[in-house]
Structures are given as structure tokens and as C-alpha cells.
Amino acid sequence: FDHRVGRLEESLQILQPLLKGKTVDFAGEYYQAKNCVVTPAGPRPDGIPLLMGAFGPRMLRLTAEYADMWNTVWHGDVAGTTERVAKVKAACEAAGRDPATLTITAGLSVAYPDLGSARPFAREPLGGSATEVADAFAAYEAAGISHLIVQATPTGPESLARLLEAVAAYRG
């Protein structure tokens, strides 16, 4: 686990251009890549987007410099999200990047304990009626989140059906 962020930064210097369809020649302290290319190219004209999850200052800097998308990781309630979004936007500005060019995502846990027990990713997952969960989705959107990655627990058709009700209520 020595030099984890330094190793990650070197790997990003290799991965980010490869994901965009470029050829890489790189010689670093930890990694080397000579005339490296990913072929065949995928169907996305801008390449494969790079999604990172980060909180600390060094990782937020790397996110601002290399990522296409940033994930605030696993939440229940939206509290604290606005502060995290402000930090990644500040990192973008410090790196000379327009914050609007970084897609912001959040991992969200929704729990339905009456359907059984399962451990959600968030310590305090969302729950409640379809309307309450839909209202939480809207709160995330208001906080600057453009995409949600949702984990419903317990896993199964009943949880999925309830989650779909919440999505329908959110979409109106």
C-alpha cells in the first residue's frame, strides 16, 4: 500500500488517454507503457468515460485532472452532498477545468426492511414510500447530482418493484 495515490496518478496518465483512443508512451516510477493502444476502439466517439470516487484533496485533484465523472460514493440522506460537490468543483477550478464538464454521480442506498434484512452500502439508507424516495432523488438533483447509482436492499423483485415506483414518481 505504499505510495497509493502516486501509483494511481501514474496509472491515470496511462489509462485516461487509452480510454480516449490515443496511443501512450509512458515511463514512470511505477509503470511503463510503450506504444500502448486499446484496439479495437469502442463505439463511443469520445471514448470510455473515466469515473472516479474521491474525497481527499489529492484524490479530488486527480479527479479534476483526469476523470469524466465523479461519484460521491454511498449515501442515504442528501445531507453533506452539497459540501462534497462544492469541494470537487473547487478542485476543478484549481486545475483550470470548468466544473460543468465533470459529470457528478452519487451512489444511493434505498432499504426496504419489511422485505427482509440485507446490509446496504450506506450507513443510513433511504427508505419510505415511493413519494418519499422520489423526493430524495429530487433533493440529490438540486444538490448538483446528475446521475444516481441506486442499490435497493434486500435484493429481489419486490425491492425492485418499489424502487421502480419511486423512479416513476420522481419522473412525474
Beta strands, then each sheet from edge to edge (+ up, - down):
strand 1: 24-27
strand 2: 32-36
strand 3: 51-53
strand 4: 69-75
strand 5: 103-111
strand 6: 147-153
sheet 1: 1+ 2-
sheet 2: 3+ 4+ 5+ 6+
end
